[in-house]
Amino acid sequence: MFGRMANGWALAKQSWRVLMLDMELLLFPLISGFCCLLVMASFVVPLVRSGYLEVLLNDGQINQEQLDSPVVYVILFAFYFVNHFVIVFFNSALISCAIIRFQGGNPTLSDGLSAASRRLPQIAAWALVSATVGLILKVIESQSKRMGQIVAAILGTGWAIASYFVVPVLVVEKTGPIEALKRSATILRKNWGESLVSNFGVGLLTFIPSFAAFLVLMGGIVAIVSEHIVLGIILIVIAIISILLISLVSATLTSIVIAALYLFASRGEAPEQIDQSLLENAFAHR
């Protein structure tokens, strides 16, 4: 346990050094998040009319009337598809830039966007598959409040593991979605075994600043309750900005780690910026 945590911490720190060379990588999750907000805004009216907005916001259950309505499926599938497309597109751009850096290049924002644009058919196809899986999991979860959630969680975890390397496979190998999924699962199984436990290096690296931001947020709320309105607003704004920045860093570091792991697994050699032993132990058998 502690060995995996130490390994994860070291891997996250080395990924941080890579990020320091290409700070513009933070723009990809930033733009992605903004576009996802636009997607949500564009679906507000149909989601409200379908009665599904509350389900999305509160992670509630789909009631039987909604389950029997084909309109709900169409709207939800469309929302999932567009949202997944946006996320995968900018993640593909980020990973493309990380791979360029690992291969000795000096990536720019346009390099990432160009690489992702050249993979639009593959990205759209994968978004289609992801949206289908997401819809199926939501329906399963809604069938039974307890059992449905358990089954959906198990299937969702398996899906997340199997699809771990799908984006770099799409970017580098230009495969279709099903082949990319098979390739991703094969890479994991071949290099790190069947039962996998990811280290939590990125989470460890961002935990302390996240906790500090949370304390500042609580301080702001307390200040407002104590009628120190201006101070409370300032603290809350600082906390929100800090949380957003931490989220951007976390998402970017995660993609950098995935890119490094993919290159190591597919080519047998670690990028020079990352110690090979860290990549070999990035996942551990239970």
Secondary structure as GFF3:
##gff-version 3
##sequence-region A 1 286
A	DSSP	alpha_helix	2	21	.	.	.	ID=ss1
A	DSSP	three_ten_helix	23	26	.	.	.	ID=ss2
A	DSSP	alpha_helix	27	42	.	.	.	ID=ss3
A	DSSP	alpha_helix	44	50	.	.	.	ID=ss4
A	DSSP	alpha_helix	53	58	.	.	.	ID=ss5
A	DSSP	alpha_helix	64	67	.	.	.	ID=ss6
A	DSSP	alpha_helix	70	102	.	.	.	ID=ss7
A	DSSP	alpha_helix	109	117	.	.	.	ID=ss8
A	DSSP	alpha_helix	120	143	.	.	.	ID=ss9
A	DSSP	alpha_helix	147	162	.	.	.	ID=ss10
A	DSSP	alpha_helix	166	173	.	.	.	ID=ss11
A	DSSP	alpha_helix	177	192	.	.	.	ID=ss12
A	DSSP	beta_strand	197	198	.	.	.	ID=ss13
A	DSSP	alpha_helix	201	225	.	.	.	ID=ss14
A	DSSP	alpha_helix	229	267	.	.	.	ID=ss15
A	DSSP	alpha_helix	276	280	.	.	.	ID=ss16
A	DSSP	beta_strand	283	284	.	.	.	ID=ss17
###
